Amino acid sequence: MYFQVQFVASVSAEEFTLLSSCFPRSCTFYLVLCINLFLFFLLAQESWVGVLYFQIHFVLLVSRQGKVRLTKWYSPYTQKERSKVIRELSGVILNRGPKLCNFIEWRGYKVVYKRYASLYFCMCIDEADNELEVLEIIHHYVEILDRYFGSVCELDLIFNFHKAYYILDELLIAGELQESSKKTVARIISAQDQLVEAAKEEASSISNIIAQATK
Amino acid sequence: MEQLKTIGRELAMGSQGGFGQSKEFLDLVKSIGESRSKAEEDRIVLSEIDILKRKLLEPDVPKRKMKEYIIRLVYIEMLGHDASFGYIHAVKMTHDDNLLLKRTGYLAVTLFLDEDHDLIILIVNTIQKDLRSDNYLVVCAALNAVCRLINEETIPAVLPQVVDLLNHGKEAVRKKAIMALHRFHRKSPSSVSHLVSNFRRKLCDSDPGVMGATLCPLFDLISEDVASYKDLVSSFVGILKQVTERKLPKSYDYHQMPAPFIQIKLLKIMALLSSGDKSASDMMYMVLGDLFRKCDSSTNIGNAILYECIRCISCIIPSPKLLEDAAEAISKFLKSDSHNLKYMGIDGLGRLIKISSDIAEQHQLAVIDCLEDPDDTLKRKTFELLYKMTKSSNVEVIVDRMIDYMISINDNHYKTEIASRCVELAEQFAPSNQWFIQIMNKVFEHAGDLVNIKVAHNLMRLIAEGFGEDDDDADNKLRLSAVESYLQIISEPKLPSLFLQVISWVLGEYGTADGKYSASYISGKLCDVADAYSSDETVKGYAVSALMKIYAFEIASGRKVDVLPECQSLIEELLASHSTDLQQRAYELQALLALDARAVESILPLDASCEDIEVDKDLSFLNGYIQQAIESGAQPYVSERERSGGMFETTDYHSQDHHEVTSHALRFEAYELPKPSVPSQPSAALVPVPEPSYYSEPHQPISTSSSVSERESSEIKLRLDGVKQKWGRPSYQSSTSASSSTPPQAANGTSTHSDGGGVASSSSSKPRSSYESKKPEIDHEKQRLAASLFGGSSSSSRSDRKSSSGGHKPAKGTANKPLATVPKESPIPVPDLLDFDEPTGTSDVAATDPFKELEGLMESSRQDGGGSTDVMGLYSTDASAPVKTTTSVDSLLSELSDSSRGTYHQSQTTKGPNSKEALEKDALVRQMGVNPTSQNPTLFKDLLG
């Protein structure tokens, strides 16, 4: 903490206003009130550190009809909050026109979304993060899914949502991008799948039997 | 036909290999897909929960079955239902030796549990074991769980293993170990502080993926402690240079950009490191310049890097050349058709405007366009930009715009934010007092309960104090205009509570001040307020206090007071109120009405809200009385501390102290606050005293003395505070002193409360430009708007702002419906998402029965087959060169995305079915009730022959 104060104190007032543009406005307001200059810097630094931890708070896949296809929460949310978040966000996102921004400001966060066919991929990030980058992370994920499933469609994700989770876990960890190489992700996923291969064959033969029987 | 349909479905499922799941699971997913309403879905899920509860309790569930149950639980949980009954089974599954099952177990627990869940303790042991496993896949699965589930207390349990894994042979494990450490650092920095050097070392890892992952924790570390990482600037610059020169393996390329995610991360770190550091900034000029040249602004990822460069430049000490580059990039963004890029452009402009304020001028019209864009996100960003460039010359236009927008939206969170921005700007740049009050009225009227209470106190203070100039005339005018505007507004229905408090207070203080309005008129209005908002005790309290002030002023000026009948009934009602506060106010008012003019004048002097109240903590005015009491045999006061100090000395004192202790237990917090260590003269005499005269005597004389002194000045009542605590005894009993002590407190309440910053006194009084009249011709209007916004923007404004504003916290109160005085600007309708009965969009084909349209569709499918190549052609011509070269991937992907990627136009073309595989899947989607967006009938052709 001591150091942080030093750091902020070293930037001039003008730069501070510039930096402050990175904080959520509300914080800044609260801060500006503080007359005590030292306290001012101290508090400012606190919120500044908080905001600087760029990370993805959650990933959400919703269908055109508002049905949830995949959710991954990197920040703690209760089940109740989760349903509220999903309801609120899908209400906003599904109703946005096609030509508008792929970002929405929401409760002091930003939600970046992109539509692929009938699926909306959404990621919630901090307000000061780079939206375009997150948009590309979404696309990166979709490309990996696509490579894995072979022209992926919504149905793949519905029935193999656990696989989508595995892939997501290889891409993002604790809300940060851990691997940006498609090949590496593909390699580790296929290594995992090889172990499963035998079981998978068995499964498909069973389902074939079922299919035969019901025919 | 019905039969055929079912057979078709079974067939489709069979041919898909059943996705590796059992029929029950497929049925579950299918039935949920087919459910048409939320209620139906809930019913299905609830019955599924019942089934699973039963099945999980069965003895000897085969492991494969159990795995599927767990996945079904995950599915249920994902749909927002509680699956906690099965958590323990997921935990058990992590113990399994089979990797497949273990992995499922870990997946389920990471989704079910968070780090504070009780079951975590059962997993830690397994994780520890798995981290030591020989199979790197097991280790990876365990590390994934570590990143999600380990909390502060359990970090030490796994930390040694995680640290060991930093040198694991597999890069995937090293990477995850770093991310785990990163997460530990965030959870509890102290637990890993000794390991920080590991991050530095891992920056040189042979695997670029590990290096990339290391940037995440380094970013955090650097943002906390810039100075100790300054030495890394050159390394980061070097890495970035190598990345841009494509030294990394090809597999890190993304849309022809070399490792863009790593580049962005590096830029973020460099912005931190060289913020305000000239020498560090110098090192970066080269590579930043290179980036501007190399970045392909036709791809999204290229723009992402450009944007990051702009951000970086806004943080470092830039060279003129770089500023030029950045400005050019911004103007490209702003000129783009894509809303995303415009958004980024506005954001970048907001950042650069701090450095060189003339940048905005060339983009005036683009900014205005964005301000009038139907896209809410873009509009908000533009308001943020305007907020940043506000100065006294354009404050009126900007604040007017903001308020118009504020009125038009329903989003409480943003409303709060924009309201507080308006207040801040108005406080800092207000050209005139009247304007300020008007703006505040508007803000309170439309966002009242969302505004921080300090703003209200500031406003009251401003009205009471004026703008600090010694010009009573102007102050009076200000007050009069405030009173007039409030009298107009007060009769409107449903005003926010906070606003009513302000109105009541101002009317009470200044309503009758200049004689324009009669006391009965004002008091009638105040009674109306108390009546209309009878459920709001705060407002009522303010109203009663205001009434009291008005009557007090009347009495003091010697006029006869006629209490209105409604006021009388109000008082009577409040005398019996459940709220002690209201009751007390009512009693005070009643008591005040019975007093004579002199007494009233000293209780509530006219316009005394700004007078400083000096609290005489020593109660020196009582010295004479005390002296008298001591002389007549009373015991001198001994402070609590001295009493406890002298506890062992005398027995009779001890008994008194004992009594003190018991009385302690009865006291409430509030009485404890002022410490009894106030130096007091009597306490100098340390002789302990027996009790008798201690309780019975004091308060009677106090009240007489205070009522005597009341006639001298109003300040005295506050001194009673001191009396209370001096004798260390709640003085509830003396109702006379209580009732006489509170009125001035109420009257002066605002000035004591409003401890926020002072109100800015920008005195440049420009006439308010009649902005409303500009509406008609768009273009002309835009020009003028631009002129009023940007004109004379050379004078940097923001830095000389006073840091005074009302703070606020996001509140989630109920917003009052904005009175639609302006055309609503793109309100977002929020339909009930989960109501599936109604199709949500135009492209929703769910309603049409595919079989009915079979004939026609089969026709169109053939045409579609041909047409699909056209779609692909479109992609490749539309998209720029890099996309074209990656078509091998994209062609698959375009199947998925109906919006063309690479370019930003989200074209509305429905996707063209062009591969058999996709067709089959699509058909299955339809069968499952998933409702894809496009028509895809080929499957039926297959089915029906």
Boltz contact constraints between the chains, C-beta under 6 A:
constraints:
  - contact:
      token1: [A, 3]
      token2: [B, 225]
      max_distance: 6.0
  - contact:
      token1: [A, 7]
      token2: [B, 226]
      max_distance: 6.0
  - contact:
      token1: [A, 11]
      token2: [B, 276]
      max_distance: 6.0
  - contact:
      token1: [A, 14]
      token2: [B, 799]
      max_distance: 6.0
  - contact:
      token1: [A, 17]
      token2: [B, 798]
      max_distance: 6.0
  - contact:
      token1: [A, 18]
      token2: [B, 354]
      max_distance: 6.0
  - contact:
      token1: [A, 25]
      token2: [B, 417]
      max_distance: 6.0
  - contact:
      token1: [A, 26]
      token2: [B, 810]
      max_distance: 6.0
  - contact:
      token1: [A, 29]
      token2: [B, 420]
      max_distance: 6.0
  - contact:
      token1: [A, 29]
      token2: [B, 805]
      max_distance: 6.0
  - contact:
      token1: [A, 29]
      token2: [B, 807]
      max_distance: 6.0
  - contact:
      token1: [A, 29]
      token2: [B, 808]
      max_distance: 6.0
  - contact:
      token1: [A, 30]
      token2: [B, 807]
      max_distance: 6.0
  - contact:
      token1: [A, 32]
      token2: [B, 803]
      max_distance: 6.0
  - contact:
      token1: [A, 32]
      token2: [B, 805]
      max_distance: 6.0
  - contact:
      token1: [A, 33]
      token2: [B, 756]
      max_distance: 6.0
  - contact:
      token1: [A, 33]
      token2: [B, 807]
      max_distance: 6.0
  - contact:
      token1: [A, 52]
      token2: [B, 223]
      max_distance: 6.0
  - contact:
      token1: [A, 66]
      token2: [B, 833]
      max_distance: 6.0
  - contact:
      token1: [A, 68]
      token2: [B, 78]
      max_distance: 6.0
  - contact:
      token1: [A, 71]
      token2: [B, 78]
      max_distance: 6.0
  - contact:
      token1: [A, 76]
      token2: [B, 114]
      max_distance: 6.0
  - contact:
      token1: [A, 83]
      token2: [B, 80]
      max_distance: 6.0
  - contact:
      token1: [A, 87]
      token2: [B, 833]
      max_distance: 6.0
  - contact:
      token1: [A, 90]
      token2: [B, 833]
      max_distance: 6.0
  - contact:
      token1: [A, 91]
      token2: [B, 830]
      max_distance: 6.0
  - contact:
      token1: [A, 91]
      token2: [B, 833]
      max_distance: 6.0
  - contact:
      token1: [A, 92]
      token2: [B, 828]
      max_distance: 6.0
  - contact:
      token1: [A, 94]
      token2: [B, 840]
      max_distance: 6.0
  - contact:
      token1: [A, 98]
      token2: [B, 906]
      max_distance: 6.0
  - contact:
      token1: [A, 98]
      token2: [B, 908]
      max_distance: 6.0
  - contact:
      token1: [A, 100]
      token2: [B, 339]
      max_distance: 6.0
  - contact:
      token1: [A, 100]
      token2: [B, 375]
      max_distance: 6.0
  - contact:
      token1: [A, 101]
      token2: [B, 339]
      max_distance: 6.0
  - contact:
      token1: [A, 101]
      token2: [B, 340]
      max_distance: 6.0
  - contact:
      token1: [A, 101]
      token2: [B, 343]
      max_distance: 6.0
  - contact:
      token1: [A, 101]
      token2: [B, 375]
      max_distance: 6.0
  - contact:
      token1: [A, 101]
      token2: [B, 377]
      max_distance: 6.0
  - contact:
      token1: [A, 101]
      token2: [B, 378]
      max_distance: 6.0
  - contact:
      token1: [A, 102]
      token2: [B, 340]
      max_distance: 6.0
  - contact:
      token1: [A, 103]
      token2: [B, 377]
      max_distance: 6.0
  - contact:
      token1: [A, 104]
      token2: [B, 377]
      max_distance: 6.0
  - contact:
      token1: [A, 105]
      token2: [B, 380]
      max_distance: 6.0
  - contact:
      token1: [A, 107]
      token2: [B, 413]
      max_distance: 6.0
  - contact:
      token1: [A, 116]
      token2: [B, 896]
      max_distance: 6.0
  - contact:
      token1: [A, 116]
      token2: [B, 897]
      max_distance: 6.0
  - contact:
      token1: [A, 117]
      token2: [B, 896]
      max_distance: 6.0
  - contact:
      token1: [A, 117]
      token2: [B, 898]
      max_distance: 6.0
  - contact:
      token1: [A, 117]
      token2: [B, 933]
      max_distance: 6.0
  - contact:
      token1: [A, 118]
      token2: [B, 932]
      max_distance: 6.0
  - contact:
      token1: [A, 118]
      token2: [B, 933]
      max_distance: 6.0
  - contact:
      token1: [A, 130]
      token2: [B, 308]
      max_distance: 6.0
  - contact:
      token1: [A, 132]
      token2: [B, 303]
      max_distance: 6.0
  - contact:
      token1: [A, 132]
      token2: [B, 304]
      max_distance: 6.0
  - contact:
      token1: [A, 132]
      token2: [B, 307]
      max_distance: 6.0
  - contact:
      token1: [A, 133]
      token2: [B, 264]
      max_distance: 6.0
  - contact:
      token1: [A, 133]
      token2: [B, 304]
      max_distance: 6.0
  - contact:
      token1: [A, 136]
      token2: [B, 300]
      max_distance: 6.0
  - contact:
      token1: [A, 136]
      token2: [B, 301]
      max_distance: 6.0
  - contact:
      token1: [A, 136]
      token2: [B, 304]
      max_distance: 6.0
  - contact:
      token1: [A, 146]
      token2: [B, 892]
      max_distance: 6.0
  - contact:
      token1: [A, 146]
      token2: [B, 893]
      max_distance: 6.0
  - contact:
      token1: [A, 151]
      token2: [B, 892]
      max_distance: 6.0
  - contact:
      token1: [A, 151]
      token2: [B, 895]
      max_distance: 6.0
  - contact:
      token1: [A, 151]
      token2: [B, 918]
      max_distance: 6.0
  - contact:
      token1: [A, 152]
      token2: [B, 896]
      max_distance: 6.0
  - contact:
      token1: [A, 153]
      token2: [B, 921]
      max_distance: 6.0
  - contact:
      token1: [A, 154]
      token2: [B, 930]
      max_distance: 6.0
  - contact:
      token1: [A, 155]
      token2: [B, 921]
      max_distance: 6.0
  - contact:
      token1: [A, 155]
      token2: [B, 924]
      max_distance: 6.0
  - contact:
      token1: [A, 155]
      token2: [B, 925]
      max_distance: 6.0
  - contact:
      token1: [A, 158]
      token2: [B, 29]
      max_distance: 6.0
  - contact:
      token1: [A, 159]
      token2: [B, 19]
      max_distance: 6.0
  - contact:
      token1: [A, 160]
      token2: [B, 19]
      max_distance: 6.0
  - contact:
      token1: [A, 162]
      token2: [B, 71]
      max_distance: 6.0
  - contact:
      token1: [A, 165]
      token2: [B, 107]
      max_distance: 6.0
  - contact:
      token1: [A, 169]
      token2: [B, 144]
      max_distance: 6.0
  - contact:
      token1: [A, 173]
      token2: [B, 147]
      max_distance: 6.0
  - contact:
      token1: [A, 173]
      token2: [B, 179]
      max_distance: 6.0
  - contact:
      token1: [A, 174]
      token2: [B, 147]
      max_distance: 6.0
  - contact:
      token1: [A, 174]
      token2: [B, 183]
      max_distance: 6.0
  - contact:
      token1: [A, 176]
      token2: [B, 216]
      max_distance: 6.0
  - contact:
      token1: [A, 177]
      token2: [B, 261]
      max_distance: 6.0
  - contact:
      token1: [A, 178]
      token2: [B, 175]
      max_distance: 6.0
  - contact:
      token1: [A, 178]
      token2: [B, 179]
      max_distance: 6.0
  - contact:
      token1: [A, 178]
      token2: [B, 213]
      max_distance: 6.0
  - contact:
      token1: [A, 179]
      token2: [B, 209]
      max_distance: 6.0
  - contact:
      token1: [A, 180]
      token2: [B, 212]
      max_distance: 6.0
  - contact:
      token1: [A, 180]
      token2: [B, 261]
      max_distance: 6.0
  - contact:
      token1: [A, 181]
      token2: [B, 209]
      max_distance: 6.0
  - contact:
      token1: [A, 181]
      token2: [B, 251]
      max_distance: 6.0
  - contact:
      token1: [A, 181]
      token2: [B, 252]
      max_distance: 6.0
  - contact:
      token1: [A, 183]
      token2: [B, 251]
      max_distance: 6.0
  - contact:
      token1: [A, 184]
      token2: [B, 209]
      max_distance: 6.0
  - contact:
      token1: [A, 188]
      token2: [B, 172]
      max_distance: 6.0
  - contact:
      token1: [A, 192]
      token2: [B, 137]
      max_distance: 6.0
  - contact:
      token1: [A, 195]
      token2: [B, 99]
      max_distance: 6.0
  - contact:
      token1: [A, 196]
      token2: [B, 100]
      max_distance: 6.0
  - contact:
      token1: [A, 199]
      token2: [B, 100]
      max_distance: 6.0
  - contact:
      token1: [A, 200]
      token2: [B, 20]
      max_distance: 6.0
  - contact:
      token1: [A, 203]
      token2: [B, 20]
      max_distance: 6.0
  - contact:
      token1: [A, 204]
      token2: [B, 17]
      max_distance: 6.0
  - contact:
      token1: [A, 207]
      token2: [B, 18]
      max_distance: 6.0
  - contact:
      token1: [A, 210]
      token2: [B, 23]
      max_distance: 6.0
  - contact:
      token1: [A, 211]
      token2: [B, 10]
      max_distance: 6.0
  - contact:
      token1: [A, 211]
      token2: [B, 14]
      max_distance: 6.0
  - contact:
      token1: [A, 214]
      token2: [B, 10]
      max_distance: 6.0
